[in-house]
Protein backbone atom coordinates (compact mmCIF):
# COMPACT_ATOMS: atom_id res chain seq x y z
CA UNK A 1 0.00 0.00 0.00
CA UNK A 2 1.09 3.55 -0.57
CA UNK A 3 0.80 6.39 1.91
CA UNK A 4 0.10 10.05 1.06
CA UNK A 5 3.81 10.73 1.44
CA UNK A 6 5.02 7.93 -0.82
CA UNK A 7 5.16 4.18 -1.25
CA UNK A 8 4.99 1.92 1.75
CA UNK A 9 8.22 0.56 3.24
CA UNK A 10 9.72 -2.26 1.23
CA UNK A 11 8.25 -1.20 -2.12
CA UNK A 12 10.65 -0.08 -4.85
CA UNK A 13 10.83 3.64 -5.52
CA UNK A 14 11.02 4.77 -9.14
CA UNK A 15 13.81 7.28 -9.44
CA UNK A 16 14.29 9.66 -12.37
CA UNK A 17 16.76 8.39 -14.94
CA UNK A 18 20.10 10.21 -14.76
CA UNK A 19 20.98 12.44 -17.66
CA UNK A 20 23.07 10.49 -20.14
CA UNK A 21 26.60 11.94 -20.34
CA UNK A 22 28.98 12.12 -23.26
CA UNK A 23 28.37 11.95 -26.97
CA UNK A 24 25.35 9.63 -26.59
CA UNK A 25 23.35 12.11 -24.56
CA UNK A 26 20.09 13.22 -26.13
CA UNK A 27 20.46 16.70 -27.68
CA UNK A 28 18.56 19.59 -26.21
CA UNK A 29 15.47 20.39 -28.26
CA UNK A 30 16.04 23.29 -30.62
CA UNK A 31 13.82 26.35 -30.30
CA UNK A 32 13.51 29.43 -32.44
CA UNK A 33 15.82 32.22 -31.22
CA UNK A 34 14.09 35.19 -29.65
CA UNK A 35 13.36 37.82 -32.27
CA UNK A 36 14.06 35.43 -35.15
CA UNK A 37 12.61 36.36 -38.55
CA UNK A 38 9.29 34.90 -39.54
CA UNK A 39 9.07 31.93 -41.85
CA UNK A 40 6.70 32.99 -44.62
CA UNK A 41 5.43 30.21 -46.86
CA UNK A 42 4.86 31.59 -50.36
CA UNK A 43 1.90 29.66 -51.77
CA UNK A 44 1.45 29.71 -55.57
CA UNK A 45 -1.71 29.32 -57.58
CA UNK A 46 -5.31 30.42 -57.06
CA UNK A 47 -6.12 30.31 -53.33
CA UNK A 48 -9.03 28.31 -51.96
CA UNK A 49 -10.18 26.79 -48.69
CA UNK A 50 -8.48 23.52 -49.64
CA UNK A 51 -5.20 25.29 -50.46
CA UNK A 52 -5.35 27.19 -47.17
CA UNK A 53 -5.91 23.94 -45.27
CA UNK A 54 -2.91 22.38 -47.00
CA UNK A 55 -0.66 25.38 -46.26
CA UNK A 56 -1.80 25.55 -42.62
CA UNK A 57 -0.99 21.88 -42.15
CA UNK A 58 2.50 22.41 -43.57
CA UNK A 59 3.30 25.35 -41.28
CA UNK A 60 1.85 23.38 -38.34
CA UNK A 61 4.40 20.64 -39.05
CA UNK A 62 7.18 23.24 -39.17
CA UNK A 63 6.05 24.77 -35.84
CA UNK A 64 5.99 21.36 -34.20
CA UNK A 65 9.61 20.82 -35.28
CA UNK A 66 10.80 24.22 -34.00
CA UNK A 67 8.93 25.54 -30.94
CA UNK A 68 8.52 29.28 -30.94
CA UNK A 69 8.63 29.53 -34.72
CA UNK A 70 6.72 32.47 -36.19
CA UNK A 71 5.31 30.87 -39.34
CA UNK A 72 2.96 32.68 -41.71
CA UNK A 73 1.31 32.09 -45.08
CA UNK A 74 1.33 34.50 -48.02
CA UNK A 75 -0.51 33.79 -51.27
CA UNK A 76 0.97 34.86 -54.59
CA UNK A 77 -2.55 35.33 -55.98
CA UNK A 78 -4.15 36.46 -52.74
CA UNK A 79 -6.87 39.08 -52.36
CA UNK A 80 -5.82 40.67 -49.02
CA UNK A 81 -9.18 39.81 -47.52
CA UNK A 82 -9.63 36.09 -47.02
CA UNK A 83 -6.23 35.20 -48.49
CA UNK A 84 -3.44 37.68 -47.60
CA UNK A 85 -0.91 38.40 -50.32
CA UNK A 86 2.77 37.72 -49.78
CA UNK A 87 3.43 41.47 -49.86
CA UNK A 88 0.93 42.23 -47.09
CA UNK A 89 2.18 39.37 -44.90
CA UNK A 90 5.74 40.69 -45.15
CA UNK A 91 4.61 44.24 -44.38
CA UNK A 92 2.62 43.06 -41.35
CA UNK A 93 5.60 41.09 -40.04
CA UNK A 94 7.78 44.22 -40.31
CA UNK A 95 5.19 46.35 -38.51
CA UNK A 96 4.93 43.84 -35.68
CA UNK A 97 8.70 43.67 -35.24
CA UNK A 98 8.92 47.46 -35.05
CA UNK A 99 6.03 47.60 -32.59
CA UNK A 100 7.65 45.02 -30.30
CA UNK A 101 10.90 47.01 -30.25
CA UNK A 102 9.15 50.29 -29.48
CA UNK A 103 7.08 48.71 -26.69
CA UNK A 104 10.19 47.22 -25.11
CA UNK A 105 12.02 50.55 -25.28
CA UNK A 106 9.00 52.37 -23.84
CA UNK A 107 9.04 49.91 -20.95
CA UNK A 108 12.62 50.91 -20.20
CA UNK A 109 14.21 47.70 -21.41
CA UNK A 110 17.69 47.79 -22.86
CA UNK A 111 16.93 46.30 -26.27
CA UNK A 112 18.86 46.40 -29.48
CA UNK A 113 17.18 47.90 -32.50
CA UNK A 114 16.20 45.01 -34.80
CA UNK A 115 18.27 44.43 -37.89
CA UNK A 116 18.65 41.69 -40.45
CA UNK A 117 15.81 40.17 -42.44
CA UNK A 118 12.23 40.51 -41.24
CA UNK A 119 11.32 37.19 -42.81
CA UNK A 120 12.63 34.18 -44.67
CA UNK A 121 10.38 33.41 -47.63
CA UNK A 122 10.14 29.73 -48.58
CA UNK A 123 8.43 28.99 -51.93
CA UNK A 124 5.98 26.09 -51.66
CA UNK A 125 7.44 24.34 -54.69
CA UNK A 126 8.98 20.88 -54.99
CA UNK A 127 11.07 21.89 -58.01
CA UNK A 128 12.13 25.00 -59.91
CA UNK A 129 9.48 26.87 -61.84
CA UNK A 130 10.91 30.01 -63.41
CA UNK A 131 7.58 31.81 -63.84
CA UNK A 132 6.41 31.19 -60.28
CA UNK A 133 9.81 32.02 -58.76
CA UNK A 134 9.84 35.32 -60.67
CA UNK A 135 6.43 36.04 -59.19
CA UNK A 136 7.74 35.35 -55.68
CA UNK A 137 10.79 37.59 -56.21
CA UNK A 138 8.60 40.36 -57.61
CA UNK A 139 6.28 40.20 -54.60
CA UNK A 140 9.23 40.40 -52.19
CA UNK A 141 10.64 43.41 -54.08
CA UNK A 142 7.28 45.18 -54.16
CA UNK A 143 6.86 44.74 -50.41
CA UNK A 144 10.04 46.82 -49.80
CA UNK A 145 10.68 44.61 -46.77
CA UNK A 146 14.05 43.06 -45.97
CA UNK A 147 13.36 39.40 -46.62
CA UNK A 148 15.52 36.47 -47.62
CA UNK A 149 14.25 34.13 -50.34
CA UNK A 150 15.23 30.46 -50.19
CA UNK A 151 15.46 27.89 -52.93
CA UNK A 152 12.67 25.40 -53.67
CA UNK A 153 12.27 22.26 -51.54
CA UNK A 154 13.73 19.66 -53.89
CA UNK A 155 15.43 17.58 -54.97
CA UNK A 156 15.67 15.62 -51.71
CA UNK A 157 15.43 11.98 -50.56
CA UNK A 158 12.38 12.87 -48.45
CA UNK A 159 10.51 13.83 -51.62
CA UNK A 160 11.30 10.40 -53.09
CA UNK A 161 9.87 8.91 -49.91
CA UNK A 162 6.73 11.06 -50.24
CA UNK A 163 6.27 10.02 -53.88
CA UNK A 164 6.64 6.36 -52.86
CA UNK A 165 3.96 6.79 -50.18
CA UNK A 166 1.53 8.50 -52.57
CA UNK A 167 2.01 5.73 -55.15
CA UNK A 168 1.45 3.03 -52.54
CA UNK A 169 -1.67 4.82 -51.27
CA UNK A 170 -3.04 4.65 -54.82
CA UNK A 171 -2.21 0.94 -55.04
CA UNK A 172 0.45 1.62 -57.68
CA UNK A 173 3.49 0.52 -55.68
CA UNK A 174 4.33 -1.75 -52.79
CA UNK A 175 4.63 0.10 -49.51
CA UNK A 176 7.54 -2.04 -48.35
CA UNK A 177 9.95 -3.88 -50.63
CA UNK A 178 11.11 -6.12 -47.76
CA UNK A 179 7.75 -7.85 -47.47
CA UNK A 180 7.17 -10.74 -49.82
CA UNK A 181 3.87 -9.74 -51.30
CA UNK A 182 2.78 -8.16 -54.54
CA UNK A 183 0.31 -5.48 -55.49
CA UNK A 184 -1.67 -6.53 -58.53
CA UNK A 185 -1.81 -2.96 -59.84
CA UNK A 186 1.82 -2.08 -59.02
CA UNK A 187 3.45 -0.16 -61.85
CA UNK A 188 6.61 -1.33 -63.58
CA UNK A 189 7.40 2.16 -64.91
CA UNK A 190 6.82 5.60 -63.37
CA UNK A 191 6.30 8.94 -65.12
CA UNK A 192 7.38 11.72 -62.75
CA UNK A 193 5.29 14.73 -63.78
CA UNK A 194 6.70 18.20 -63.07
CA UNK A 195 5.97 21.79 -64.07
CA UNK A 196 8.49 24.49 -64.92
CA UNK A 197 9.95 23.38 -68.21
CA UNK A 198 13.24 21.63 -68.89
CA UNK A 199 14.97 22.86 -65.74
CA UNK A 200 12.18 21.36 -63.64
CA UNK A 201 12.38 18.06 -65.55
CA UNK A 202 16.12 17.81 -64.86
CA UNK A 203 15.65 18.56 -61.17
CA UNK A 204 12.79 16.06 -60.93
CA UNK A 205 15.05 13.49 -62.56
CA UNK A 206 17.37 13.60 -59.54
CA UNK A 207 14.53 12.73 -57.18
CA UNK A 208 13.36 10.22 -59.80
CA UNK A 209 16.63 8.30 -59.47
CA UNK A 210 16.08 8.05 -55.72
CA UNK A 211 12.51 6.87 -56.31
CA UNK A 212 13.71 4.28 -58.83
CA UNK A 213 16.11 2.92 -56.22
CA UNK A 214 13.26 2.57 -53.73
CA UNK A 215 10.87 0.86 -56.15
CA UNK A 216 13.36 -1.04 -58.34
CA UNK A 217 11.48 0.11 -61.46
CA UNK A 218 12.43 2.72 -64.11
CA UNK A 219 11.39 6.29 -63.42
CA UNK A 220 11.47 9.07 -66.02
CA UNK A 221 10.60 12.73 -65.56
CA UNK A 222 8.31 14.64 -67.92
CA UNK A 223 6.82 18.14 -68.08
CA UNK A 224 3.10 18.66 -67.61
CA UNK A 225 3.44 22.11 -69.16
CA UNK A 226 5.20 20.96 -72.36
CA UNK A 227 2.95 19.56 -75.06
CA UNK A 228 3.73 15.95 -75.86
CA UNK A 229 6.25 15.48 -73.05
CA UNK A 230 4.10 13.04 -71.04
CA UNK A 231 3.15 10.95 -74.07
CA UNK A 232 6.77 10.84 -75.26
CA UNK A 233 8.07 9.58 -71.91
CA UNK A 234 5.25 7.02 -71.71
CA UNK A 235 6.28 5.69 -75.11
CA UNK A 236 9.94 5.49 -74.06
CA UNK A 237 9.06 3.50 -70.96
CA UNK A 238 6.84 1.09 -72.91
CA UNK A 239 9.44 0.61 -75.61
CA UNK A 240 11.98 -0.33 -72.93
CA UNK A 241 9.69 -3.04 -71.56
CA UNK A 242 7.41 -1.38 -69.01
CA UNK A 243 3.83 -2.53 -69.49
CA UNK A 244 1.97 -1.01 -66.56
CA UNK A 245 2.76 2.67 -66.05
CA UNK A 246 1.82 5.10 -63.31
CA UNK A 247 2.00 8.88 -63.15
CA UNK A 248 3.47 10.41 -59.99
CA UNK A 249 3.00 14.20 -59.69
CA UNK A 250 6.21 15.87 -58.51
CA UNK A 251 4.01 18.66 -57.21
CA UNK A 252 2.74 19.81 -53.84
CA UNK A 253 -0.64 20.73 -55.29
CA UNK A 254 -1.51 24.45 -55.38
CA UNK A 255 0.93 25.27 -58.19
CA UNK A 256 -1.17 23.63 -60.92
CA UNK A 257 -4.76 22.90 -61.86
CA UNK A 258 -5.47 19.35 -60.66
CA UNK A 259 -7.33 18.58 -63.89
CA UNK A 260 -4.00 18.71 -65.74
CA UNK A 261 -2.84 15.65 -63.81
CA UNK A 262 -5.95 13.73 -64.85
CA UNK A 263 -5.49 14.81 -68.47
CA UNK A 264 -1.83 13.74 -68.40
CA UNK A 265 -2.77 10.33 -66.99
CA UNK A 266 -5.28 9.86 -69.80
CA UNK A 267 -2.67 10.95 -72.34
CA UNK A 268 -0.25 8.36 -70.99
CA UNK A 269 -2.95 5.71 -70.66
CA UNK A 270 -2.23 5.03 -67.00
CA UNK A 271 -3.39 5.69 -63.45
CA UNK A 272 -2.09 8.60 -61.36
CA UNK A 273 -1.19 9.06 -57.72
CA UNK A 274 -2.16 12.12 -55.70
CA UNK A 275 0.07 15.18 -55.48
CA UNK A 276 2.44 15.34 -52.52
CA UNK A 277 0.16 17.65 -50.52
CA UNK A 278 0.84 18.18 -46.81
CA UNK A 279 3.05 15.12 -46.43
CA UNK A 280 5.12 15.61 -43.22
CA UNK A 281 8.36 15.85 -45.22
CA UNK A 282 7.12 19.04 -46.88
CA UNK A 283 6.89 20.90 -43.57
CA UNK A 284 10.27 19.56 -42.47
CA UNK A 285 11.93 20.62 -45.71
CA UNK A 286 10.39 24.11 -45.52
CA UNK A 287 11.77 24.43 -41.98
CA UNK A 288 15.19 23.17 -43.10
CA UNK A 289 15.31 25.92 -45.76
CA UNK A 290 14.46 28.49 -43.07
CA UNK A 291 16.98 27.33 -40.47
CA UNK A 292 19.73 26.97 -43.05
CA UNK A 293 19.12 30.53 -44.27
CA UNK A 294 19.51 31.79 -40.68
CA UNK A 295 22.49 29.60 -39.84
CA UNK A 296 20.63 27.86 -37.02
CA UNK A 297 20.13 24.64 -38.95
CA UNK A 298 19.50 21.50 -36.94
CA UNK A 299 20.56 18.21 -38.58
CA UNK A 300 19.06 18.13 -42.05
CA UNK A 301 15.98 15.92 -42.40
CA UNK A 302 17.11 12.55 -43.63
CA UNK A 303 15.24 10.29 -46.04
CA UNK A 304 14.22 6.88 -44.86
CA UNK A 305 16.37 4.34 -46.73
CA UNK A 306 14.69 1.96 -49.12
CA UNK A 307 13.82 -1.24 -47.33
SVG drawing of the C-alpha trace seen along z (x, -y; Angstrom):
<svg xmlns="http://www.w3.org/2000/svg" viewBox="-13 -55 44 68">
<polyline fill="none" stroke="black" stroke-width="0.4" points="0.0,0.0 1.1,-3.5 0.8,-6.4 0.1,-10.0 3.8,-10.7 5.0,-7.9 5.2,-4.2 5.0,-1.9 8.2,-0.6 9.7,2.3 8.3,1.2 10.6,0.1 10.8,-3.6 11.0,-4.8 13.8,-7.3 14.3,-9.7 16.8,-8.4 20.1,-10.2 21.0,-12.4 23.1,-10.5 26.6,-11.9 29.0,-12.1 28.4,-11.9 25.4,-9.6 23.4,-12.1 20.1,-13.2 20.5,-16.7 18.6,-19.6 15.5,-20.4 16.0,-23.3 13.8,-26.4 13.5,-29.4 15.8,-32.2 14.1,-35.2 13.4,-37.8 14.1,-35.4 12.6,-36.4 9.3,-34.9 9.1,-31.9 6.7,-33.0 5.4,-30.2 4.9,-31.6 1.9,-29.7 1.4,-29.7 -1.7,-29.3 -5.3,-30.4 -6.1,-30.3 -9.0,-28.3 -10.2,-26.8 -8.5,-23.5 -5.2,-25.3 -5.4,-27.2 -5.9,-23.9 -2.9,-22.4 -0.7,-25.4 -1.8,-25.6 -1.0,-21.9 2.5,-22.4 3.3,-25.4 1.8,-23.4 4.4,-20.6 7.2,-23.2 6.1,-24.8 6.0,-21.4 9.6,-20.8 10.8,-24.2 8.9,-25.5 8.5,-29.3 8.6,-29.5 6.7,-32.5 5.3,-30.9 3.0,-32.7 1.3,-32.1 1.3,-34.5 -0.5,-33.8 1.0,-34.9 -2.5,-35.3 -4.2,-36.5 -6.9,-39.1 -5.8,-40.7 -9.2,-39.8 -9.6,-36.1 -6.2,-35.2 -3.4,-37.7 -0.9,-38.4 2.8,-37.7 3.4,-41.5 0.9,-42.2 2.2,-39.4 5.7,-40.7 4.6,-44.2 2.6,-43.1 5.6,-41.1 7.8,-44.2 5.2,-46.3 4.9,-43.8 8.7,-43.7 8.9,-47.5 6.0,-47.6 7.7,-45.0 10.9,-47.0 9.1,-50.3 7.1,-48.7 10.2,-47.2 12.0,-50.5 9.0,-52.4 9.0,-49.9 12.6,-50.9 14.2,-47.7 17.7,-47.8 16.9,-46.3 18.9,-46.4 17.2,-47.9 16.2,-45.0 18.3,-44.4 18.6,-41.7 15.8,-40.2 12.2,-40.5 11.3,-37.2 12.6,-34.2 10.4,-33.4 10.1,-29.7 8.4,-29.0 6.0,-26.1 7.4,-24.3 9.0,-20.9 11.1,-21.9 12.1,-25.0 9.5,-26.9 10.9,-30.0 7.6,-31.8 6.4,-31.2 9.8,-32.0 9.8,-35.3 6.4,-36.0 7.7,-35.4 10.8,-37.6 8.6,-40.4 6.3,-40.2 9.2,-40.4 10.6,-43.4 7.3,-45.2 6.9,-44.7 10.0,-46.8 10.7,-44.6 14.0,-43.1 13.4,-39.4 15.5,-36.5 14.3,-34.1 15.2,-30.5 15.5,-27.9 12.7,-25.4 12.3,-22.3 13.7,-19.7 15.4,-17.6 15.7,-15.6 15.4,-12.0 12.4,-12.9 10.5,-13.8 11.3,-10.4 9.9,-8.9 6.7,-11.1 6.3,-10.0 6.6,-6.4 4.0,-6.8 1.5,-8.5 2.0,-5.7 1.5,-3.0 -1.7,-4.8 -3.0,-4.6 -2.2,-0.9 0.4,-1.6 3.5,-0.5 4.3,1.7 4.6,-0.1 7.5,2.0 10.0,3.9 11.1,6.1 7.7,7.9 7.2,10.7 3.9,9.7 2.8,8.2 0.3,5.5 -1.7,6.5 -1.8,3.0 1.8,2.1 3.5,0.2 6.6,1.3 7.4,-2.2 6.8,-5.6 6.3,-8.9 7.4,-11.7 5.3,-14.7 6.7,-18.2 6.0,-21.8 8.5,-24.5 9.9,-23.4 13.2,-21.6 15.0,-22.9 12.2,-21.4 12.4,-18.1 16.1,-17.8 15.7,-18.6 12.8,-16.1 15.1,-13.5 17.4,-13.6 14.5,-12.7 13.4,-10.2 16.6,-8.3 16.1,-8.1 12.5,-6.9 13.7,-4.3 16.1,-2.9 13.3,-2.6 10.9,-0.9 13.4,1.0 11.5,-0.1 12.4,-2.7 11.4,-6.3 11.5,-9.1 10.6,-12.7 8.3,-14.6 6.8,-18.1 3.1,-18.7 3.4,-22.1 5.2,-21.0 2.9,-19.6 3.7,-15.9 6.3,-15.5 4.1,-13.0 3.2,-10.9 6.8,-10.8 8.1,-9.6 5.2,-7.0 6.3,-5.7 9.9,-5.5 9.1,-3.5 6.8,-1.1 9.4,-0.6 12.0,0.3 9.7,3.0 7.4,1.4 3.8,2.5 2.0,1.0 2.8,-2.7 1.8,-5.1 2.0,-8.9 3.5,-10.4 3.0,-14.2 6.2,-15.9 4.0,-18.7 2.7,-19.8 -0.6,-20.7 -1.5,-24.4 0.9,-25.3 -1.2,-23.6 -4.8,-22.9 -5.5,-19.4 -7.3,-18.6 -4.0,-18.7 -2.8,-15.7 -6.0,-13.7 -5.5,-14.8 -1.8,-13.7 -2.8,-10.3 -5.3,-9.9 -2.7,-10.9 -0.2,-8.4 -3.0,-5.7 -2.2,-5.0 -3.4,-5.7 -2.1,-8.6 -1.2,-9.1 -2.2,-12.1 0.1,-15.2 2.4,-15.3 0.2,-17.6 0.8,-18.2 3.0,-15.1 5.1,-15.6 8.4,-15.8 7.1,-19.0 6.9,-20.9 10.3,-19.6 11.9,-20.6 10.4,-24.1 11.8,-24.4 15.2,-23.2 15.3,-25.9 14.5,-28.5 17.0,-27.3 19.7,-27.0 19.1,-30.5 19.5,-31.8 22.5,-29.6 20.6,-27.9 20.1,-24.6 19.5,-21.5 20.6,-18.2 19.1,-18.1 16.0,-15.9 17.1,-12.5 15.2,-10.3 14.2,-6.9 16.4,-4.3 14.7,-2.0 13.8,1.2"/>
</svg>
